[in-house]
Every structure is written in C-alpha cells, then in structure tokens.
C-alpha cells in the first residue's frame, strides 16, 4: 500500500510525527503562516491544520480526502469544502473544553471577587477592604450553546452552587448539569433568559444565525450589572454596541477572549475599560493542551489508515472525534 500523503501546517513534536509515520503516512510540515498555493500543488490526501484556507484558490484542495482541524469550530472552512461529499472534515473533538471551562471560572472569580482591583491596590501599597464582592453561589447563569465547552462549564458551575440554563438550536437538554434548556429560535425564551440571568456566557460557533446575536437589542434585555463572557467567536458580539453599553455604565464585568478582528486594535476602547478582561484568544491553552490535541489527531489518523488499508474508497464513515 502506498503511503498516505499528509501535510501538517501546525507543529507537533517529532515523537508524535514518528508515531503517525508508523501508521503508514508520509509526513510533510509547512507552517501555516508561510503556506502558499504553490505548496499545495502536491497532491496531499490529508491535511492537519487550523486555517490555511484564506486567499487560497479552490483548486488547491482538490486532492484532499480528509481535513483534520485542531480547532473545535469549523467556521474557518470555506463553504465549498464543507459541501464536498468526498471530503471528510473533523475537528478537535472537544480536546480544549476543559481548559476553556476553567478559564471561564477564572474570569467569573476575577469579576465577582474583584481581584483586579486588589492587584492595583497591592501595587500601590494600599491596605483597603472592598465589600463589593460577590459569590458565584446562587447566581443564575445562561450559557449560549450546549456543546462540550458549555457542558464542562456547567459541570463546574454546579459545584459552586449556581443554577445553569442553556440555549441551543433544538431546545433539548444534553446534560444533567443544565437545569433547563430552551431553543434559540424561541425568542420569548431567549429574552426571558437574558432578563433573568446574572451571567451570560457565549460558547456559540460563528454562523449566519449567531452573527452579532449579542447586540444592542440583546443587551437592552439584560440586567444592568450582568456579567458577559465570550470564549467562542468574536463576531457573536457587536463590539460597537458593547462599547456603547460599557460607556453607559452597564455590566459588572466583561471577559473577552475573542474579538471581531484579531489581534484587537490598539485603538479599541476595550483596552482601557477597567470592567473588561482581555485575553488574546488564549482560553484553550494549558499544560495538557498538546497532549489532548495529539490524542485526537493520532486516533483519527489511525482510523483513517485502517479504512484506507481496507481499500473501501469510502472516507465518509464515522471517526471517533468529529
């Protein structure tokens, strides 16, 4: 059997790549930031990547039968590839759900316990108590989206004694960690959630339906001191509307790991708003990040090689992570 030509555009250590080679792959690596259309003229069968699609002609990817993304979302993949029946696309299988959930808890504790204000006082050698601190206990928290990240977050929030409501397309509850789940299409239920929640967390993918879902009309339906967290996609939030609301004194705190344009412009007022926590699309990293991603990629490489060895010619069957 001929070796499977796989192109990695994101780095993995040599030990991992040797394990992939042992499965029957010929491994090439070209860093995503330097990848050109000419590089893709070679007929790769498999692509392991984050987002090498920008500004590449459609024909560059004609030889591919499988794309393995290291991201959870697939919003960066062009529509023509998503619709290609002969092409299998898999994501990271929730490998980043735990560190993102922990990041969300970190944001909440910083906002409710006002740790950043204490940091400033420490730097200025000021011994001064602050009684305007709150607990997560008893808070009503709404999570937009109920996938792996949302479920890991809900699991941790229940330990703190919070109530957790979810919003998804179907309205079906996927986990015992949600107290209730409503359908996003039910506007009355959605705005009821906005009105009642102390915290709104977005774990939504970027789609036509979610683009600027959190805008002035949504903010107007929320509590004035609501906490807003976005670890999903920047364009879920209308940043102009958010900045306007912040300037009017709304929100107890806002934590943003993603933005409409990245990196965030130095001219953005968000940098200078003391109620805003900014992290540079960093919530998914941890000491276990590479191990989890490697595990997903390796297992899918193994399954793909097994099916190809059977010469079924069919790459549309299930992977363990998709």
N, C-alpha and C positions, 0 to 999 in steps of 0.2 A: 504494500500500500504506500502511495506517495505521502510524503509529509504534508501536514496541513500548514499552509502559509498564514501566519498570524502576525499582525502588526500591533505592537503596543505603543500608544502615544502618551501614556502616563507611566511613571517609573515604578518598578518593582525590584526587589533585591535579587542578586544573582542566584541565590539558593532557590528562590521561588521559580525563576525562569528556567532553571535546570530541571525542576520537577515538571514543569509544563512541557519542556522538550521531551522528557521521558514518556509522555503520553502520546507522542507521535507528531509534535508540532515543530516547524521551523520558525524560530522566533526572531523577529526584527523589532528594533526600537528606534523611533524618531520622535523627539519631543514635540508635543502638540503645538507649542508656540512657534516652532520652526518648520512645521509640516507644510509642504507645498502640493499643488495639484500634480506637479511632475512626479513627486514621490509616490503618488497614488496610482501612477500608470502601471506599476507592478500589480499583477492580479492576486491581491490578498483575498483570502477566503474568510478570514476572521479579523475583526478589529476590536481591540480593547482600548477604551478611550473615555474622555469626559465630553469634550465638544470640539471636534476638529472640522465641523461642517461649515462654519462661517466662510463665505466667499469662495467656496469650492464648487466647481461645475457639477451638475447632476451625474454626469458620466463617470466621475471619479470613483463612485462607489458601486459600479455595476457588477463587479466580480464578487462582492461580499454575499455570504450566505448567513452570517451571524455577526451582530454587533453586541458586545458586552459593555455596558456603561458602568462607570464607577460611581455615578450619581444615583440617587433614588428616583428622581423625576426624569421624564423623557422629553420635556418641553423644548430642549435644545435641538432635538432631532427634526430635520425637515419633514414636512407632511408627505412628500413623495416617497420617502423611505419608510415612514410609518405605514403607508398603504401598500407597500410592496409585499405581495403574498409569499414570495420565495425567500424573504429575508426575515430572520428571527432577531428580535431585539429584547435584551434582558437588562434589568437594572441591578443595583447592588443588593437587592433582596432584604432591605431593612438593616444592613450592616451598621448604619450610622444612627439608628434610632435611639440607642441607649445614651450615647454622649450628647445628642441633641436634647433628649428629655432632661438630662442632668443640667444642661445649660439653661433650660427654661426654669428649672427650680432655682438655679443660681440667680437668674435675673429677678425672679419673684422675691427672693430673700433680700437681695440688694435694695429693691424698691420698698418693700414693706418694712424692713428693719433699718432703712435709711443709712446703710453702711457707707455710701459715698460721702455723705455729709460728715460722718465721723472721720473718714480719711482726711478730709480737708482740715478739720479741727486738729487732728493729730499733727499734720504738717505745720500748723500754726501754733502748736503747743497750747491749745485751748482746752481746758477741762470744763466741759459744759454738757449737762444732760439734755436729752431730747425725748420728750414724752410722746411725740407724734410718730410712734412706731406701732405697727400692726402685726397680726398673726395671719398666716395662711389658713389656720384653723377656722372653720365656719364660713370661709369665703365661697361664693358661687362662681364657678369658673366655666366659661364656654370655650370649647375648642372647635375651630372650624376645620373640618376634616377628621376622619376617624381611622386613619391608616396606622401603620406600625409606630410612627413617631408619636401620634396622638395617644395610642394605647399605652405606650411606655410612659408617657407623661401622665396620663390619667392614673395609672397604677401608683405612681409616686405621690400624686396629689391626694389620693385617698388615704395614704399613710399619714398625711398631715391633717386629715380630718376635714378636707374640703369636699364640697359637692361638685360633680363634674357633669356637664351637659355637652353633647356633641351635635354637630351638623354635618350631614353628608348628602349625597345625591338620593339615596334610596330611603333614608329615614330608618333603616334597620340598625339595630344595636349590635355591634360586633364583639362586645366585651362586657364582662360584668363590672368593669371599672367605671363605666359610664352609668350615671343614674338614669339618664334618658337621652334619646337621640331623635332629632327631627330632620325632615328633608329640607335641603337648601331651597328647593322650589316653593316651599310653603312660606311665603313672605311674612305672614302673620306670626308664624312660629319663630322665624329668624329674628324679626324685630322684637318679639317678646323676649328672646334670649338676650339681645342687645340691652334692653331696658333693665333686665333683672340681674345681669352678671357684674361682678366686681372685677373680673379679669376676662379679656378676650385674647385668645391665642390663635394665630393662623398657622396651620400646617398644610395649607392648600397648594396644589400644583398651579402652574400658570396655564390657564385656558381662556377661551373667549368668555366663558361664564364668570370666571374669577377675576378677570382684568378689572382693576380699580373697584373691586367689590367693597372694599373698605374706603369709602369716600365721605363727603360731607353729609349725605343723607344717612349713612350708617352711623357716623359719629354723633349726629344730632339725636339719634335714638338711644345713645348710651348715657350712663351716669357721668356726671361731670368729673368725678375723681376715679374713673375706670383706669385699670392698668391694661396697656396694649402691648402684645409681644408678637413679633413676626420673625419666624425662623424658616419660612417656606420660600416664597418668591417675592422679590421686591415689588413687582407690578400688581400684586394683590392690593396694595395700598396706594391711594392717590396722595403722593407726598406733599403736593401744594395744599391740599385740603388739611392734611395732618399738621403741617407747619402753621397754617392759619389757626387751627383749633388750639395748638400749643400756645400761640401768641395771645390767645384769649383766656389763658389760664386753665384750660381743660387738661385732663389726665393727671392722675397721681404720679404716674411714671410710664415711660415707653421704652421698650428694649427692641432694637432693630439689629438683626444680623445680616439682612439682605436689603437691597435698595433698587430703585428703578434703574439707575445707572451705576455700575461699579467699575472702578472704585468711586466712592462718594466724593463729589466735587468739594474742593476746599472752600468754595464759596457758599456751601449749603448752611443755612441757619441751624440745621440739626446738630452740627458740631458744637454749637455754642449755647445749646439749651440744656440747663442743668438737670431737667427731669428726663433727659434722654440718655439711654445707654447705647453706645455704638460699638459693635464688634464687626470685624472685616470678613464676613462670610466664614466664620471660624467655629461655629457651634458644633460641627460634626467631628472635629479633631479630638483625639485622645491618645493615650499611650497604647491603646488596643486597636486604634483605627486601622492600621495597615494589616494587622493580623486578621481582622474580621473581613476586610475587603478581599484580602488574598484568599481566604477560605471560600468566599462566594465565587470568585473568578476561577479558582482551581477546580472546584466541584463542577461548575458548568463546563469548563474545558474537558474534564473527564467524561461527562455525559455526552458532549458533542462528539468527541473522538470515538466513543463506543458506538454511537449511532452511525457515524460515517464508516467505521470499520465493517458494520453490518451491510454497508452499501445499499441502504434503503433509498437514498436520494431524497429523503424527506427530512427537512430541518424544522418542521412546523410543530413537532410534538412538544410535550412539556419538559421544561427544565425544573430543577428543584427550586430555583430562585428566578422569578420573572415578574 
